[in-house]
Amino acid sequence: MSVPKILVIPGSARKDSFNRKLAAHAAEKAGRLGAEPTLLDMNAFNAPLYHGDLEAEQGLPETMRTLRQMIGTHDALIVVSPEYNGHVPPLLVNAFDWVSRPDGEDKDNVFAGKSAAVMAASPGRLGGARMIPRLRAFLTDLGVMCLPGQASVASAFKAFDESGQLTDERAAAQVQTLVKRLIDLHR
Ligand SMILES: Cc1cc2nc3c(=O)[nH]c(=O)nc-3n(C[C@H](O)[C@H](O)[C@H](O)COP(=O)(O)O)c2cc1C
């Protein structure tokens, strides 16, 4: 049986980010269910806002080249994102825009053929529900096959304990189901 490599990408770099906590939970779950997860800290993937002139002069920023390579060497993605005004936050949009560009002679679309599960956490009552279909559409347009279903943490301020562990059982069950489905796709 193969061991799928799953890249877990939080859409927030904030120290106390709910989405980072949810991403850590999903990565741990993926490991327990038999995958090989890599959990990203987006603080290590800073990049200037995409600009065509910058790209023409300098190519991909080194951090985005690394992210591009990491996506390319993983089988699947778990994207765990906040909702900003109903949308995918600029951190993710900018990173994925950079990564969607060719890297010099390497013109492959690194997203093609990847699969993904989407998750969200929000202090609000809707748990990022307006953002999730937009994230799914964005990933689909990049060439990613997104699993139906999602894991969503609403009222996130009361969904994690002091050590950052997810205590919301409904959300934990959603993560379990989704991560297992993603792994089963690659067995
Ligand atoms: C610019 C901005 C827009 C936001 N818009 C929404 C929103 O539309 N829906 C929502 O549930 N939360 C919204 N929030 C609140 C975020 O969900 C909250 O800041 C959350 O903690 C961010 O995720 P993180 O904890 O992973 O950093 C917004 C926050 C910011 C900064």
The ligand as an SDF file (V2000), in Angstrom:
LIG
                    3D

 31 33  0  0  0  0  0  0  0  0999 V2000
   -9.9190   41.6710    6.5630 C   0  0  0  0  0  0  0  0  0  0  0  0
  -10.6940   40.6750    7.3800 C   0  0  0  0  0  0  0  0  0  0  0  0
  -11.9030   40.2420    6.9210 C   0  0  0  0  0  0  0  0  0  0  0  0
  -12.6210   39.2850    7.6390 C   0  0  0  0  0  0  0  0  0  0  0  0
  -13.7940   38.8000    7.1250 N   0  0  0  0  0  0  0  0  0  0  0  0
  -14.4080   37.7520    7.7290 C   0  0  0  0  0  0  0  0  0  0  0  0
  -15.5190   37.0970    7.1140 C   0  0  0  0  0  0  0  0  0  0  0  0
  -15.9730   37.4580    6.0500 O   0  0  0  0  0  0  0  0  0  0  0  0
  -16.0630   36.0280    7.7490 N   0  0  0  0  0  0  0  0  0  0  0  0
  -15.5790   35.5670    8.9440 C   0  0  0  0  0  0  0  0  0  0  0  0
  -16.0990   34.5830    9.4550 O   0  0  0  0  0  0  0  0  0  0  0  0
  -14.5100   36.1670    9.5540 N   0  0  0  0  0  0  0  0  0  0  0  0
  -13.9240   37.2320    8.9790 C   0  0  0  0  0  0  0  0  0  0  0  0
  -12.8250   37.8150    9.5500 N   0  0  0  0  0  0  0  0  0  0  0  0
  -12.3800   37.3690   10.8720 C   0  0  0  0  0  0  0  0  0  0  0  0
  -11.4490   36.1870   10.7450 C   0  0  0  0  0  0  0  0  0  0  0  0
  -12.2090   35.0060   10.6100 O   0  0  0  0  0  0  0  0  0  0  0  0
  -10.5770   36.1060   11.9980 C   0  0  0  0  0  0  0  0  0  0  0  0
   -9.7040   37.2230   12.0390 O   0  0  0  0  0  0  0  0  0  0  0  0
   -9.7890   34.8170   12.0710 C   0  0  0  0  0  0  0  0  0  0  0  0
   -9.2540   34.6810   13.3590 O   0  0  0  0  0  0  0  0  0  0  0  0
   -8.6920   34.7690   11.0200 C   0  0  0  0  0  0  0  0  0  0  0  0
   -8.1680   33.4630   10.9410 O   0  0  0  0  0  0  0  0  0  0  0  0
   -6.8900   32.9950   11.7980 P   0  0  0  0  0  0  0  0  0  0  0  0
   -7.3340   32.9230   13.2330 O   0  0  0  0  0  0  0  0  0  0  0  0
   -6.5730   31.6320   11.2600 O   0  0  0  0  0  0  0  0  0  0  0  0
   -5.7660   33.9810   11.5960 O   0  0  0  0  0  0  0  0  0  0  0  0
  -12.1030   38.7730    8.8580 C   0  0  0  0  0  0  0  0  0  0  0  0
  -10.8710   39.2490    9.3140 C   0  0  0  0  0  0  0  0  0  0  0  0
  -10.1620   40.1710    8.5810 C   0  0  0  0  0  0  0  0  0  0  0  0
   -8.7970   40.6120    9.0730 C   0  0  0  0  0  0  0  0  0  0  0  0
  1  2  1  0
  2  3  1  0
  2 30  2  0
  3  4  2  0
  4  5  1  0
  4 28  1  0
  5  6  2  0
  6  7  1  0
  6 13  1  0
  7  8  2  0
  7  9  1  0
  9 10  1  0
 10 11  2  0
 10 12  1  0
 12 13  2  0
 13 14  1  0
 14 15  1  0
 14 28  1  0
 15 16  1  0
 16 17  1  0
 16 18  1  0
 18 19  1  0
 18 20  1  0
 20 21  1  0
 20 22  1  0
 22 23  1  0
 23 24  1  0
 24 25  2  0
 24 26  1  0
 24 27  1  0
 28 29  2  0
 29 30  1  0
 30 31  1  0
M  END
$$$$
